[in-house]
Amino acid sequence: MTLPLHGVRVLDLSDHRAALGSRMLADLGAEVTMVEPPGGNPIRHLAPFVDEEPSLDGSYQHLYFNVNKRSILLDWRSDDGLARLGSLVESADILIETNQPGEFPVAEIRAANPHLIVVSATPYGQRGPKAGWRATDLTATAAGGLLQVSGERKDPPVHGAGFPGHTMTGLTIASSAMTALHGRDRTPGRPGCQIDISMQEATSFQVVQTSNPNIWRWRGEAPYRPALSQVIRCADDRWMACNISPNKLPEFIEMLDEGGIEHNLEPENWEVIHRGDRAAWQYLENPLQDLARDLAAVWPRQKLLERLWACGTPAMPTLSFSEFEETEHYPTSGQFTHIDTPNVGKELSYSRSPLDPVQSPLEMRPAPSLGEHNDAPLPPLTGGHDVGTEGQASFPDMPLTGIRVLDLTWVAAGPLTTRLMANFGADVIKVESSGDRMDPVRVQPVKGEFHFDLPDLFNEVNTGKKSVTIDLADERGKELLRELVAHCDVLVNNYSGGSLARMGFPWEELRQINPGLILMHLPGVGGDSPWRPLRTLGNLLKAAAGMNFLMGYKHQPPRGMGVAYPDFTSPHVGVTAILSALRAREETGEGREIELSQLSATVALLGSQWMQFDQLGRDLPRPGNRDANMCPHGVFPSQGDDQWVALALESDDRWPAFARLIGCSDWADRVDLRTLAGRKAIEDEIESAIGKWSAPLNKWDAAEQMQAAGIAANAVEDLRDMMDVDEHFRDHYQRVEQPSHPGFGIWIDAAPWEFAHLERRVLERSPMLGEHNEEVLSGLLGKSQEEIAELVAAGVVG
């Protein structure tokens, strides 16, 4: 079967910061050509290497993130190279680049091909006071708020596993490119565009829950470590994570009594606990979690997990890679496959693509050698586009205008998937319950009171949508949903695996109602796994994916990052998958069912670390804040309580200026310290010297001094910093109001990417509960006022 992006041509001029984005497009069938400079793409030079021998083909990052791509050598900075690039651009659809703003001749390149979509991913975007600043994965996570909420309160913030800044940048590249491609190709005459992606902004998408802007605006608090990263050690010295819900109090009390754990809980008090300060529980230890820790101390992990699973409590093991084979899930999951990789003379273990469910199994061709396709001509262009000019009023405002999405999602991962579509023009209809199955994030207290239209996370993840309230437990409600299915292009849910069918909406029936429907499932765990029916949460899935043991220090609990990581990676994967399925529908006229397991997709994002683990046969050491390719690379104290600056020396030639800046001029002239190996030999001494230099400085001043010397650095920003101090980031946050509460400001994050030729857009607010009942039931389904009144009176609607 032809892959969805067959015939789409991508020129990849990016580096390691964006490699995941072009890899995802290649997985879907796009012809992705790496345009590499003399010496090769920087990713080829990144340790670790196969057999620990540096080579242009042996970097694990190159081997994993450049799967399915082509490679040519071309120096676009030379006159001849730029002319040759211009000829390649004539037949390209997408060009991805990661140069600093103004370095790459975007206007000249787009003049050669007006339908070209240029994706520019830079540390801080194309505009603003930091537009020319440098960044690494570490400093991007410092700027985006992720670093501040990761690690232990008593220790420095800890760099996340799996290159989270680069990962979010790559995911944003894929979803934004697919969004722009859909708009261009489905709107006759629509030109291409330049997409502006800021690593800071892409990374900040991960903290919209942990560091929701309203926590600062409403309560004057800035969340801190460990945030959403609680883990507990069990009696057998294994680790796990769980979320004890107050509505499971009777079952939990039974477990506590069986384990001999003292407590003062009463089963009838669950509602009192439930309506306590749940917002604070998100960041601090709650009493139920404390008791779960006591119980874990006397029970082995598997026993506790099975008891929690039996009563429907979200829980997962916190795993290292070496523990995968011991679980019920991984041995039969099909997560990994061995592929012969001739360029390194080995068979390597690859994780399945995060997009594998779109059309499984997706092909995997090993990453190319440098210039492997220099002499292989590009296939002839098979089609063309009649294009206009940017900004013509005859084109829809947004690229996804005309797509209608039926949204059966809740909490974060699913709603953010549909939010990304709504923010760029899709008509998203959120089907909600006004009863027992109401979205949990609608019932969080705001300033001590409950109102369904005000909770911070709900308003963050549902911008631009419509809301209808339908009782899906009632057969009349089920019939309304079936009628809506007939009018929609896409249906998205993030229930546990198989839940939608059990509710009465199996794929076989839905496809009969609407043969062109794209049905997207976003379960925590998919496939035939024994974990498939389990209730999950993002912070539990990241623990089960092996992330927590890939970061931090050996003496620390394996907490992982302080965010529900899959809740913020899965939306980009979901949007990319949905839009690719819609593109395939244009060719076949047929819809499809896609089950995108959040756990599987999260493991896939750790593919280069898994490959290294498989080759070594042992777990990788936890690196703290150090990096194999940079020294110094870390987080250092600055003036004030829990104030830090992150910095990274990317190249040897910056060392003399760096050494002089921190007051170590004698180091500037040492030949041995002008090499990475030389600096690694005295890394402790270097870090000590940096700490002495930075401790009396304001973190913003320290970062500015480093940037002035050409060294990547950023203050480790908390929520207050991002909202009130960082001048570059202030306009990222937008104020909206609900009509039910005029004058009451609700703050939301902007979209994670923008069009370079447009000013930042103000997003539409999230819907009030059932706000669009009449508009949807009458306007879309054609129900009369009498019919609607009957449905309301019967409790089916409203």
C-alpha positions in Angstrom: 0.0 0.0 0.0 1.3 3.5 -0.9 2.4 5.5 2.1 0.5 8.8 2.9 3.4 11.1 2.0 4.5 9.3 -1.2 5.4 11.9 -3.7 6.2 14.6 -1.1 9.8 15.8 -1.4 11.6 17.2 1.7 15.1 18.9 1.8 16.6 18.5 5.2 19.2 21.2 5.9 18.8 20.9 9.7 21.0 19.5 12.4 20.5 17.2 15.3 18.0 19.6 16.9 15.4 18.8 14.2 16.4 15.3 13.0 13.3 13.7 14.6 10.9 15.9 12.6 12.3 15.0 9.2 12.6 11.3 10.3 8.8 11.3 11.0 8.0 12.7 7.6 10.3 10.0 6.0 8.6 7.3 8.0 5.3 8.3 6.4 6.8 8.0 2.9 8.2 11.4 2.1 11.4 11.5 0.1 13.7 13.2 2.7 17.1 14.2 1.5 19.7 15.3 4.0 21.6 18.2 2.4 24.9 17.8 4.3 27.8 20.3 4.5 31.5 19.2 4.0 32.3 17.0 6.9 28.7 15.9 7.3 25.7 16.8 9.4 26.7 17.6 13.1 24.6 14.7 14.2 27.2 12.3 12.7 29.8 13.6 15.1 27.8 13.1 18.3 28.8 10.4 20.8 28.1 7.8 21.8 29.2 5.6 18.8 28.8 2.0 18.0 31.8 0.0 19.5 32.8 3.4 21.1 34.7 4.2 17.9 34.0 7.6 16.4 32.9 7.4 12.7 30.7 9.3 10.4 28.3 6.4 10.2 28.5 5.2 13.8 26.7 7.8 16.0 23.7 6.2 17.6 21.7 9.5 17.1 22.5 9.5 13.4 21.7 5.8 13.1 18.3 6.2 14.7 17.1 9.7 13.7 18.2 9.5 10.1 16.4 6.2 9.2 14.6 6.3 5.8 16.6 9.3 4.6 18.9 10.0 1.6 22.1 12.0 1.8 23.9 14.3 -0.5 26.9 16.6 0.0 26.2 20.3 -0.8 27.7 23.4 0.7 24.8 25.9 0.3 27.0 28.7 1.7 29.1 28.7 -1.5 27.8 30.3 -4.7 27.8 27.0 -6.6 26.2 25.2 -3.7 23.4 27.8 -3.4 22.7 27.6 -7.2 22.5 23.8 -6.9 20.2 24.0 -3.9 18.0 26.4 -5.9 17.6 23.7 -8.6 16.7 21.1 -6.0 14.2 23.5 -4.4 12.2 23.8 -7.6 10.8 20.3 -7.1 10.6 20.3 -3.3 7.6 20.6 -1.1 9.2 21.2 2.3 12.6 22.5 3.4 13.7 22.2 7.0 16.5 24.4 8.3 18.0 25.2 11.7 20.2 28.2 11.0 20.2 31.3 13.1 17.7 33.9 12.0 18.9 35.7 8.9 21.6 33.3 8.0 19.6 31.2 5.5 18.3 33.0 2.4 14.6 32.1 2.8 13.3 34.8 0.5 15.7 33.9 -2.3 14.9 30.2 -2.0 11.2 30.6 -1.9 11.3 32.9 -4.9 12.6 29.9 -6.8 9.5 27.9 -5.7 6.6 29.9 -4.2 4.8 26.7 -3.1 7.7 25.6 -0.9 7.0 25.3 2.8 10.1 26.4 4.8 10.2 25.2 8.4 12.7 27.3 10.3 13.5 25.9 13.8 15.8 28.2 15.9 16.6 28.5 19.6 14.3 31.5 20.2 12.4 32.1 17.0 12.8 34.6 14.2 11.8 37.7 16.3 12.4 39.2 19.7 15.3 40.2 21.8 16.8 36.7 22.0 16.3 35.9 18.4 20.1 35.6 17.8 20.9 33.6 21.0 22.4 30.2 20.9 20.9 27.1 22.6 21.4 23.4 23.3 18.9 20.9 24.5 19.9 21.8 28.1 19.5 25.5 27.7 16.3 25.2 25.7 14.7 23.2 28.6 16.0 25.9 31.0 14.3 28.6 28.9 11.1 26.6 28.4 10.5 25.9 32.1 11.1 22.2 32.0 14.4 22.2 33.8 13.1 24.1 36.9 10.5 21.4 37.7 12.8 18.3 37.1 14.9 16.8 39.9 15.0 17.1 43.7 14.3 20.3 45.5 17.5 20.1 47.5 19.7 19.6 44.4 20.2 21.5 41.1 17.5 21.0 38.5 18.3 17.9 36.3 18.4 17.7 32.5 15.7 15.5 31.1 16.1 12.2 29.3 15.8 11.7 25.6 16.8 15.2 24.5 13.4 16.7 25.5 14.1 20.1 23.9 15.2 18.6 20.6 12.3 16.0 20.8 9.7 18.7 21.2 11.3 20.7 18.4 11.3 17.8 16.1 7.7 16.8 16.9 6.6 20.4 16.3 8.3 20.4 13.0 6.4 17.3 11.9 3.0 18.5 13.0 3.4 22.0 11.7 4.8 20.8 8.4 1.8 18.5 8.0 -0.6 21.3 8.9 0.9 23.6 6.3 1.0 20.9 3.7 -2.6 20.1 4.2 -3.6 23.8 3.8 -1.5 24.3 0.7 -2.6 21.2 -1.1 -6.3 21.3 -0.3 -6.7 24.9 -1.2 -6.2 25.6 -4.9 -3.7 28.4 -5.5 -2.6 28.6 -1.9 1.2 29.3 -1.7 3.7 27.9 0.6 4.9 29.7 3.7 7.6 29.9 6.3 6.9 28.3 9.7 8.6 29.8 12.7 9.5 27.4 15.5 11.2 28.5 18.6 12.9 25.7 20.7 12.0 27.7 23.8 8.3 27.8 22.8 8.2 24.2 21.6 9.8 23.0 24.9 7.4 25.1 27.0 4.5 23.0 25.6 5.6 20.3 28.1 4.8 22.5 31.1 1.3 23.8 30.3 0.0 21.5 33.1 2.8 21.6 35.7 3.4 25.3 35.2 0.0 26.4 34.0 0.1 30.2 33.8 -2.9 30.6 36.1 -0.9 29.1 39.0 1.1 32.3 39.0 -1.6 34.7 38.0 -4.2 33.3 40.5 -2.2 32.1 43.4 1.2 33.8 43.0 3.0 30.5 43.1 5.7 29.1 40.8 5.8 25.3 40.8 9.1 23.6 41.8 10.7 20.3 41.9 9.8 17.4 41.9 6.4 18.5 40.5 4.6 15.6 38.6 7.4 13.1 39.2 6.5 11.1 42.3 7.9 7.5 42.5 7.9 5.0 45.4 10.3 2.3 46.3 8.8 -1.2 47.0 9.9 -3.9 49.4 11.8 -5.7 46.7 13.8 -2.6 45.9 11.9 -2.0 42.7 10.3 1.3 41.8 6.8 2.2 40.7 4.4 5.2 40.3 0.7 5.5 41.0 -2.0 8.0 41.5 -4.3 7.1 44.4 -7.7 8.6 43.7 -10.1 9.6 46.6 -13.0 7.7 44.9 -11.0 4.5 45.4 -10.7 5.1 49.1 -12.6 2.0 50.4 -10.4 -0.3 48.3 -7.2 1.5 49.3 -8.2 1.3 53.0 -8.6 -2.4 52.6 -5.1 -2.7 51.2 -3.7 -0.6 54.0 -5.3 -2.7 56.6 -4.1 -5.9 55.0 -0.5 -4.5 54.9 -0.7 -3.4 58.5 -0.3 0.3 57.7 -1.6 2.7 60.4 -4.0 5.4 59.1 -7.0 7.5 60.1 -8.9 7.3 56.9 -12.6 6.4 56.8 -14.3 5.1 53.6 -17.1 7.7 53.9 -14.7 10.6 53.9 -13.7 10.2 50.2 -15.7 13.2 49.1 -14.1 15.4 51.7 -10.7 14.4 50.5 -11.7 14.7 46.8 -12.8 18.3 47.4 -9.7 19.3 49.2 -7.0 21.4 47.8 -6.5 19.1 44.8 -4.5 21.8 43.0 -1.9 21.8 45.6 -1.7 18.0 45.4 -0.4 18.3 41.9 2.9 19.7 43.2 3.1 18.5 46.8 2.8 15.0 48.4 -0.8 14.3 49.3 -1.8 12.1 52.3 -2.9 9.2 50.1 0.4 9.1 48.2 2.3 9.1 51.6 0.3 6.1 52.7 1.0 4.4 49.3 4.7 4.9 50.0 4.3 3.2 53.4 2.4 0.3 51.8 5.0 -0.1 49.1 7.7 -0.5 51.8 6.1 -3.8 52.9 4.8 -5.2 49.6 6.8 -6.1 46.5 6.1 -4.1 43.4 4.1 -6.7 41.4 1.8 -7.4 44.3 1.0 -3.7 44.8 0.6 -3.1 41.1 -1.8 -6.0 40.7 -4.0 -4.9 43.7 -4.1 -1.3 42.4 -4.9 -2.5 38.9 -7.7 -4.7 40.2 -9.5 -1.7 41.6 -9.0 0.5 38.6 -6.2 2.7 40.1 -3.7 4.1 37.7 -0.3 2.6 38.4 2.8 1.5 36.4 6.2 0.1 37.1 9.1 2.5 36.9 11.5 0.5 34.7 15.0 0.5 33.5 15.6 -0.9 30.0 17.0 -4.1 31.5 13.7 -4.7 33.2 11.7 -4.6 30.0 11.9 -8.3 29.4 10.6 -9.1 32.9 7.3 -7.4 32.2 4.0 -8.8 30.8 4.0 -6.1 28.2 7.3 -5.7 26.3 8.3 -9.2 25.2 5.2 -9.5 23.0 4.7 -5.8 22.2 6.6 -5.8 18.9 8.2 -2.6 20.1 11.7 -3.5 18.8 13.1 -5.1 15.7 16.6 -6.0 14.6 17.8 -4.6 11.3 21.0 -5.3 9.4 22.9 -2.0 9.3 25.7 -2.4 6.7 27.4 1.0 7.4 28.4 -0.2 10.8 28.6 -3.9 9.9 26.1 -4.9 12.6 22.5 -5.9 13.2 21.1 -3.2 15.5 17.9 -3.1 17.5 15.5 -0.3 16.4 12.4 0.8 18.2 9.3 0.9 16.0 8.4 4.4 14.7 6.1 6.5 16.8 4.0 6.7 13.6 4.0 2.9 13.0 0.2 2.6 13.7 -0.6 4.8 10.7 0.2 2.0 8.3 1.9 -0.8 10.2 4.5 -2.0 9.7 6.4 1.0 8.4 9.5 0.4 6.4 12.9 1.1 8.1 15.9 1.7 5.8 19.2 2.2 7.7 20.5 5.8 7.9 22.6 6.7 4.8 26.3 7.1 4.6 27.7 10.6 4.0 26.9 11.6 0.4 25.5 8.1 -0.4 23.0 9.6 -2.9 25.3 12.2 -4.6 25.1 10.4 -7.9 21.5 9.2 -7.6 19.3 11.7 -9.4 16.0 12.7 -7.8 13.0 11.1 -9.5 11.1 13.5 -11.8 8.5 15.8 -10.4 5.1 14.2 -11.0 2.9 17.2 -10.2 2.7 20.9 -9.8 0.9 23.6 -8.0 -0.7 26.8 -9.1 0.2 29.3 -6.4 -0.7 32.8 -5.4 1.0 35.1 -3.0 1.0 35.0 0.8 -1.8 36.9 2.5 -4.3 36.8 -0.4 -7.7 37.4 1.1 -9.3 34.7 -1.1 -7.5 31.9 0.9 -8.9 30.6 4.2 -7.3 32.1 7.2 -6.1 28.8 8.6 -4.7 25.7 6.9 -7.1 23.3 8.6 -10.3 25.1 7.7 -12.8 22.6 6.4 -11.9 19.7 8.7 -14.5 18.8 11.3 -13.3 16.8 14.3 -15.4 15.0 16.8 -13.6 15.2 20.2 -14.3 12.5 22.8 -11.1 13.2 24.7 -10.4 14.3 28.3 -7.6 15.4 30.6 -4.6 16.4 28.5 -3.1 14.2 25.8 -6.3 13.9 23.7 -7.5 17.5 24.2 -4.2 18.9 23.2 -4.2 16.9 20.0 -7.5 18.4 19.0 -6.5 21.8 20.3 -3.6 21.8 17.9 -6.1 21.2 15.1 -8.6 23.8 16.4 -5.9 26.5 16.7 -5.2 26.2 13.0 -8.7 26.2 11.7 -10.4 22.8 12.3 -14.0 22.8 13.5 -13.6 20.8 16.7 -16.8 19.6 18.5 -16.1 18.4 22.0 -18.6 15.9 23.3 -18.9 16.1 27.1 -20.8 14.7 29.9 -22.5 16.9 32.5 -22.8 14.0 34.9 -20.5 11.4 36.4 -18.2 11.1 33.4 -17.3 14.8 33.2 -13.8 15.6 32.2 -11.8 15.6 35.5 -10.0 18.8 34.6 -13.4 20.6 34.5 -14.0 19.9 38.2 -10.8 21.3 39.7 -11.3 24.2 42.2 -10.5 27.7 41.3 -9.7 30.0 44.3 -11.5 27.5 46.5 -14.7 27.4 44.5 -16.0 25.0 41.8 -17.2 26.2 38.5 -17.1 24.0 35.4 -16.0 26.8 33.0 -13.0 28.2 35.0 -10.5 25.4 35.7 -7.0 26.3 34.5 -6.0 23.1 32.7 -9.3 22.7 30.9 -9.1 26.2 29.6 -5.5 25.6 28.5 -6.1 22.4 26.5 -9.4 23.1 24.8 -9.0 26.5 23.1 -11.0 27.1 20.0 -13.4 24.2 20.4 -17.2 23.9 20.6 -18.8 22.0 23.5 -22.0 19.8 23.4 -23.2 17.8 26.4 -24.6 14.4 25.5 -25.2 11.4 27.8 -23.5 8.6 26.0 -24.9 6.0 28.5 -28.4 6.7 27.1 -29.3 5.0 23.8 -30.7 8.4 22.5 -27.3 10.0 23.3 -25.5 7.2 21.4 -27.7 7.9 18.4 -26.8 11.6 18.5 -23.1 10.6 18.5 -23.7 8.4 15.5 -25.4 11.3 13.7 -22.4 13.5 14.5 -20.0 10.9 13.1 -21.8 11.1 9.8 -20.8 14.8 9.6 -17.2 14.6 10.7 -13.9 13.8 9.1 -12.1 12.7 12.3 -13.1 11.2 15.6 -10.5 11.3 18.4 -10.6 9.6 21.8 -8.0 8.8 24.5 -9.9 6.2 26.5 -8.2 3.0 27.6 -7.7 0.5 24.8 -11.0 -1.0 23.5 -13.2 1.4 25.6 -14.9 3.1 22.6 -16.1 -0.3 21.2 -17.3 -1.3 24.7 -19.3 1.9 24.9 -21.2 0.8 21.7 -19.1 2.5 19.0 -17.0 -0.2 17.3 -15.0 0.7 14.2 -17.0 -1.6 12.0 -20.2 0.3 12.8 -18.6 3.8 12.6 -17.1 3.1 9.2 -20.5 2.0 7.9 -21.9 5.4 9.0 -19.0 7.3 7.5 -16.7 5.4 5.2 -14.3 8.4 5.1 -13.9 8.7 8.9 -10.5 8.8 10.4 -10.8 7.2 13.9 -7.9 8.0 16.2 -7.4 6.2 19.4 -4.8 7.6 21.9 -4.8 4.9 24.7 -2.1 4.8 27.2 -1.2 1.3 26.1 -2.4 -0.3 22.9 -2.2 -3.5 20.9 -2.8 -6.9 22.5 -0.8 -6.0 25.7 -2.0 -7.2 29.1 -1.7 -3.6 30.0 -4.1 -2.5 27.3 -7.2 -2.1 29.6 -5.4 -0.3 32.4 -6.1 3.3 33.3 -2.9 5.4 32.8 -1.6 8.9 33.3 1.3 10.6 31.5 3.7 10.6 34.4 3.1 6.8 34.9 3.7 6.1 31.2 7.0 7.9 31.1 8.1 5.7 34.1 7.1 2.5 32.3 8.9 3.7 29.1 12.3 3.7 30.8 12.8 7.5 30.8 13.3 7.9 34.6 16.4 5.7 34.8 18.0 7.6 31.9 18.3 10.9 33.8 19.3 12.2 37.2 22.0 11.0 39.5 22.6 7.5 40.9 21.9 8.6 44.5 18.5 10.1 43.5 15.2 8.3 43.2 14.3 7.7 39.5 11.8 10.5 39.3 12.1 11.5 35.7 11.0 15.0 34.5 8.5 16.9 36.5 5.8 16.7 33.7 3.5 14.1 32.3 5.7 13.9 29.3 3.6 11.7 27.0 0.7 14.1 27.4 2.7 16.7 25.5 4.6 14.5 22.9 1.5 12.4 21.9 -0.5 15.4 20.6 2.1 16.2 18.0 2.4 12.6 16.9 -1.4 12.4 16.9 -1.8 15.4 14.6 0.9 14.2 12.3 -0.9 10.8 12.0 -4.3 12.3 11.5 -3.3 14.6 8.8 -1.3 11.9 7.0 -4.5 9.7 7.1 -6.6 12.5 5.7 -4.0 12.9 2.9 -4.2 9.2 2.1 -8.0 9.5 2.1 -7.7 12.0 -0.8 -6.2 9.2 -2.9 -8.3 6.2 -1.7 -11.6 7.8 -0.6 -11.4 5.6 2.5 -11.0 6.4 6.1 -9.0 4.3 8.6 -8.7 3.4 12.2 -5.4 4.3 14.0 -4.5 3.2 17.5 -1.5 5.3 18.7 -0.2 3.8 21.9 1.2 6.6 24.1 3.6 4.2 25.8 4.9 2.8 22.5 5.4 6.3 21.1 7.2 7.4 24.2 9.6 4.5 24.0 10.2 5.3 20.3 11.4 8.7 21.3 14.2 7.0 23.2 15.3 5.0 20.2 19.0 6.0 20.2 19.5 5.2 23.9 17.7 1.9 23.4 20.0 1.0 20.5 23.1 1.8 22.7 21.7 -0.3 25.6 21.1 -3.2 23.3 24.6 -3.1 22.0 26.2 -2.8 25.4 23.9 -5.3 27.1 23.7 -3.2 30.3 21.8 -0.1 31.5 23.3 3.2 30.7 24.7 5.3 33.5 22.6 8.1 34.8 24.4 11.3 33.5 23.2 14.0 35.9 23.7 17.2 33.9 26.9 16.2 32.1 27.0 15.4 28.3 29.3 13.2 26.3 29.8 15.9 23.6 30.2 19.1 25.7 32.3 20.2 28.6 31.3 22.2 30.5 27.6 21.3 30.4 25.5 21.9 33.4 23.4 23.9 35.8 25.1 26.2 38.2 24.0 28.3 41.2 23.3 32.0 40.9 22.2 34.8 43.3 19.1 33.9 45.4 17.3 30.9 46.7 16.9 28.0 44.1 18.2 30.3 41.3 20.3 28.7 38.6 21.9 29.3 35.2 22.3 26.5 32.6 25.2 26.7 30.1 26.9 24.5 27.6 30.2 24.9 25.7 29.5 23.5 22.2 32.8 24.0 20.5 36.5 24.0 21.4 37.2 27.4 19.8 35.0 29.1 22.4 37.1 27.7 25.3 39.6 30.6 25.6 36.8 33.2 25.9 34.9 31.0 28.3 37.9 30.5 30.6 38.6 34.2 30.7 35.0 35.0 31.4 34.9 32.8 34.5 38.2 34.3 35.8 40.4 31.4 34.8 42.7 33.1 32.3 45.5 30.6 32.9 43.2 27.9 31.5 42.6 29.9 28.3 46.1 29.2 26.9 46.4 25.5 27.9 46.5 23.5 24.7 45.0 20.4 26.4 41.9 22.2 27.5 41.2 23.3 23.9 40.0 19.7 23.4 36.9 18.0 24.8 39.0 15.1 26.1 41.3 17.6 27.9 38.4 19.4 29.6 36.7 16.1 30.5 39.8 15.1 32.4 39.3 18.1 34.8 35.5 18.4 34.6 35.1 18.6 38.4 37.6 21.5 38.6 35.9 23.3 35.7 32.4 22.9 37.3 33.7 24.1 40.6 35.2 27.2 39.0 32.0 28.0 37.2 30.0 27.7 40.4 32.3 30.2 42.1 31.8 32.6 39.2 28.1 32.2 38.9 27.0 32.1 42.5 27.2 35.9 43.2 25.7 36.8 39.8 22.1 37.4 38.9 21.1 34.4 36.6 20.0 36.7 33.8 23.3 38.6 33.9 25.3 35.4 33.9 23.4 34.1 30.8 23.8 37.4 29.0 27.5 37.4 29.6 27.8 33.8 28.3 25.8 34.6 25.2 27.9 37.7 24.5 30.9 35.3 24.4 29.2 33.0 22.0 28.3 30.3 24.5 24.8 28.8 24.9 23.3 29.8 28.2 19.9 30.7 29.8 18.6 31.4 33.2 16.7 28.4 34.6 13.3 29.9 34.3 10.3 29.2 36.5 6.7 30.2 35.8 7.1 33.7 37.2 10.2 34.2 35.1 8.5 33.1 31.9 5.4 35.3 32.5 6.9 38.5 34.1 10.7 38.6 33.7 11.7 37.1 30.3 11.0 39.9 27.9 11.4 37.6 25.0 8.7 35.2 26.2 6.0 37.6 27.6 3.7 37.6 24.6 3.6 33.8 24.7 0.8 34.1 27.3 -2.7 35.3 26.4 -5.6 36.5 28.5 -9.1 35.3 27.8 -12.4 35.5 29.7 -15.4 33.2 29.9 -18.8 34.9 29.3 -20.0 33.3 32.5 -17.4 35.3 34.5 -16.8 38.6 32.7 -13.7 40.4 34.0 -12.2 37.2 35.4 -8.9 36.7 33.5 -7.8 33.2 32.4 -4.3 32.9 31.0 -3.4 30.4 28.2 -0.3 29.5 26.3 0.0 30.5 22.6 0.2 27.9 19.9 3.6 26.2 19.8 4.5 27.5 16.3 3.5 30.4 14.1 3.6 31.5 10.5 6.6 33.8 10.1 4.7 36.3 7.9 1.9 36.8 10.4 1.7 38.5 13.7 1.1 36.2 16.7 -2.6 35.3 16.8 -4.8 35.6 19.8 -6.4 32.2 20.3 -10.1 31.7 20.9 -11.1 30.7 24.5 -12.2 27.3 25.5 -15.9 26.6 25.5 -18.3 26.7 28.4 -19.9 23.4 29.3 -22.6 22.7 26.7 -22.2 26.2 25.2 -22.9 25.0 21.6 -25.6 22.5 22.2 -28.2 24.3 20.1 -25.7 25.4 17.4 -24.6 21.8 16.8 -27.9 20.0 17.3 -29.9 22.5 15.3 -27.4 23.9 12.9 -25.5 20.7 12.1 -27.9 17.9 12.8 -31.1 19.8 11.9 -32.9 19.1 15.2 -36.0 21.2 15.8 -36.4 23.3 19.0 -39.1 20.8 20.1 -36.7 17.8 19.6 -33.9 19.6 21.5 -36.3 20.5 24.4 -37.3 16.8 24.6 -33.7 15.7 24.8 -32.9 18.3 27.5 -36.0 17.3 29.5 -34.9 13.6 29.3 -31.4 14.4 30.5 -29.9 13.2 27.2 -28.5 16.7 26.4 -27.5 19.5 28.8 
